[in-house]
Each structure stands twice: as structure tokens, then as C-alpha cells.
Amino acid sequence: MEAKIMDVLRRMQLILDEVQLRELKEVLQMTFTGCRVIQETDLQVVDRSWEVDLEEFLMSKALEGKASKTVKQYRYELVRLLTYVNKPVKNIDSGDISGFMRAYKMIRKVANQTLKNVRAVYSSFFGWLRDRDRIRRNPMVLVESIKVEKKIRKPYTDEERERMLRKCSSLRDKALLEFLYSTAVRVSELSEINREDIRYANKELIVYGKGAKERTVYINERTNMYLKEYLESRKDQGRCS
């Protein structure tokens, strides 16, 4: 019985975190205490035949210009799916993928937008396989789409911004708040900005965004003031954040 419990935990380790795995192990042990497993079939063999297809797919994405973080995320999501399904890619059907996505949603409690992004990764992979005749049919064609509620985001009012600014406990927080509001850059883009990217005279800076593309963004007077004060208060010469 212990071997079977460990097999369940192995298959779930890419879906659950360490705390959830420990809780699952305790539940399984309590549930099956005193039970005896009778083996009726041969032990299941772990299938890794998909590894070559996966590596070539990821290489193609890198050659297309996808960022290394994006390729890494593709790998992470696809390894979880393929390990769980445990079949050669040519035998994977829509039911396998839908079942995994339902388990993903139920166990990890992810938002529909996250699940939609994961589905897009699967679609890209199986579409790539079908285009190269490595599979006869693309199983994603029959996998249900994910509906995401669209909400119009309203900008902060001047009063709301002032309240947030007063809650800031440091010059750094004030500079970050004003900078993000002024430029609308992504947090990942902000973390990559260097001092030399900022041109105070023109109140502009170079931002390196998705797909390794760079663009110019502009900052207002208030942001310019807070940013200069914050950077001048630092003794190191690291990134702006």
C-alpha cells in the first residue's frame, strides 16, 4: 500500500506544493489503513517519449524570439501535463487534457485567466506537433475554451493616488508608486531598468519589454523629482528598483 501511496504522490508532485503533498499523504494513509492492494495488472511504466518533441518545440520557440522566461514557463507547464498524462504524444486525446485542466483548476484554485494562459501553451505545443505531422489530430480542437470575465479598469483618481502616496513609508515606495503610474510599465520591466536608461533632461527612459523589444516611455515632473531624490539617496550603483 505504501508503494501505491508514493506513486500517487509522485504523479501529483508537479501539481501540488509541499504542504498539500504532505496533507494528501496523511489523508491517503488514514483512508487505506488496514487495506490490502491486490495487483491485477503489470506495473505502469513511466513514459518519457515526449521529451524529444518537447525539447525541439522549446528550441523552435527560442528561435522565434521568445524570451527565456517565456520558454521556461512553456517547459514548466508542458512537463506537468505530459508527466501527469503519461502517454506518447500521439496517443494523448482531448479527454486527457481536459481531465488534467479540471484537476489543475480544482486543486490549485487558479483563476480562469491563469487557466486560459495554460491552455494557450498546450495549444501551441500540440499545434506545432500537428503542423509537423507528428500527431494525426490536434486534441486541443476539442478541449473546451476558457471564459474570462472582462472588466474595464478605471484609473485612480487624484484623491486615491494621494491616499496611496501618504501610506508610503519610504522615499523608495513613493518613487515606485509615481513611476508605475506615470509610465504604466510592467513590474518585470521595472526590475530591469538601469540608471543609465533614464534621461532626466528629456524626462524619458528606455524600457526593455516582452520579446526583447525596447521602447521609450516618459515620466512626469512629480515622478522625475521622486526618482532623482531616491536614486541620489542610494549609495550603490545597482538597478533603479
N, C-alpha and C positions, 0 to 999 in steps of 0.2 A: 504493500500500500504506500509506503514512504516513497518508493521509486516513482509511482504514479503521481503522487502529490508534487514531487520535484519536477516531473515532466510538465505538469500544468503550470507551475511557477516559471519554468524555462520559457514556455511559449508566451507567457504574459509579461515577461520582464521588459519588453520593449513598449508595452502599453501602460503599465503601472509604475509608479515610483516605489522607492524602497519601503516607505511606510505602508503603502497599500499592499505591497507584496507580503509583508510580514502579517498584516491583518488577514489576507487571503489564506496564508499558510495556516494560521491559527483556526480559521473557520473550517478549512478542509480537514484538519486533524481532528477537530471536535466532531465534525459530521460523520467521518468514516472510522471513528474509534470502534474497534471490535468487528469491523467488516473485513472480508477476505476477497481479494481480487482473483478471479479465475481467467487466465489468459486464453482467449479463444482464437486469436489470430496472431500472426507474426508481429513482432515489434515494428513500429513505424520508423522508417528511415528518414532522416533529415535531408531534405532536398536543397542543394545549393547550385543547381544547374543554371539558375538565373544570374549568377554572378558575372559571367562574361557579358551577357546582354546589358546588365546594369552598368558595368564599367564603360562599355562602348557608348551607351546612351549619355552618361555623365560627361564623357570626353567630347561628344558632339555638342553638348550644351556649353561646355567651356570654350570650344572653338567658335561657337556662335557669339561669344562675348558676354555670357552670363557671368555675374560677379561670383567670386569664390564662395561667398556666404550663401548665395542662392544655390549653387551646385551642392554645397554641403547640406543644405536643407532638403534638396531633392533626394540625396542619398539617405538621409535620416528617415524621411517618410516612406521611401520605397523599400528600404531594408525591413522596416517594421511590418509593412504589408506582406512582402514576399516571404518573410520568415514565418509569419502567422499562417498564411495560406498553405505554405509548404508543398507547392506543386511546381512542375515545369511551367514556364510562362505560356506555352501553347495550350495547356490544359486549364488555365485559370479562366473562370467564367464570371458573368455579372453577379451571380449569387454569392460567389466567394468574396468579391469586393464589397458588395452591399452589406453582407454579414459583418465584415470587418469594420466598415464605417459605422454601422449601428452600434457595435461594441465600443468603438472609439468614442462615439458621442455619449453613450450611456456611462462608461467608466470614467472618462476624463472630464466629463461635463463641459466640453468646449462649446463655444458659440458657433452659430451657423456660419458666420463669416470665416472662422478658422477651418471648419469642415469643408467649406467651399474651396478654400485655398488648397487643402489637401487633395480634394477631388481633382483639381486642376493639374496637380503634379502627376496623379495617376493617368489622367487623360493624355498628358504629354508623353508619358512613357509608353503606354500601350498604342497610342497613335504612331509613335516612332517605330515600334515593332511591326505594326501592320504595314506601314509605308515601305518597309524593307522585306516584306513577305516572311517575317519570322513567326508570325501567327496568322491564322486564316481569317479570324474575325477580331475586331476590336471590342472587347467586352464592355468598355465604358459607354458604348452606344446605348446599352440597356440599363445602365446604372442611373438611378433617379437623380435628378438635379437638386441642388440645394437652394432653397429660397432664403433670401436675406432681406430683412426689412430695411428699407431705405429711409433715413431720417435726414432732414435738412438741418445742418448745423448752423446755429445762429452765432454771429460774432459777439464777443464780450462787449458790454457797454463800458463807457469810461468809468462809471462808478464801480463796476465789477472789477475792472483792472486795478483801480486804485485800492480796493479792498484787498486784492491778492498781493499787491505791492507792499501794503502795510503789514501783511502777515510774514513777509520775508524777514528772516533773522540775520541775514548777512548780505554784504555787498555782492557776493557771487550770485546769490539767489535772485537779487534784483536785476543783475546784468543778464542772467539767463532768461528770466521772465520777459524782460523787454526785448531781448534779442529774438526769442522764439516768436513773439507776437509781431515784431517788425518784419522779420524775414520769411516766416512760415516754412522754415527748413525742417526736415525730419531730424529726430533726435540722433539717428545714426549718422546723418550728415554733419550735425553739430559736433559730434565727437571726433570727427576727422579734420576739423578746421585748425590750421596753424596760424601763428601770429602774423607771419609774412603774407598770408592770404588777404589780410584786411588792409584796405586803403582808406585811411581816415580822412584824407583831404577830399576824396570824392564820395565818402560815406558808402562804400561798396566793398564787396569781397567775393572771392571765388569759392564756390561750393562744388564738391565732387559728389554727384548723386548716383542713382541707380544706373547700372550698365556702364559704369566708369565714365559717365558723361559729366562735364563740368559746365557750370552756368554762373552768371553774375547775379547777385542779389544785393538789395540796397537796404540801408539802415537809416532810421530817422535820427533827429538831433538827440532825443532823450536816450535812445539806445547807444548812440555814439558816446555820449557822456558817461553812462554807467559802464560801458565796456572798457573805455580808456582808464577810468578810475580803478576798476577791478584788476585789469592786467598790470597797471603800474604798481598795485599793491602786492603783487606776487613777486617772489624772488627767483623763482625757477624760470626756465625758458621753454617749458613744455607746450602742449596744445592749449587752446583757449579754455576748454572746459576743465 
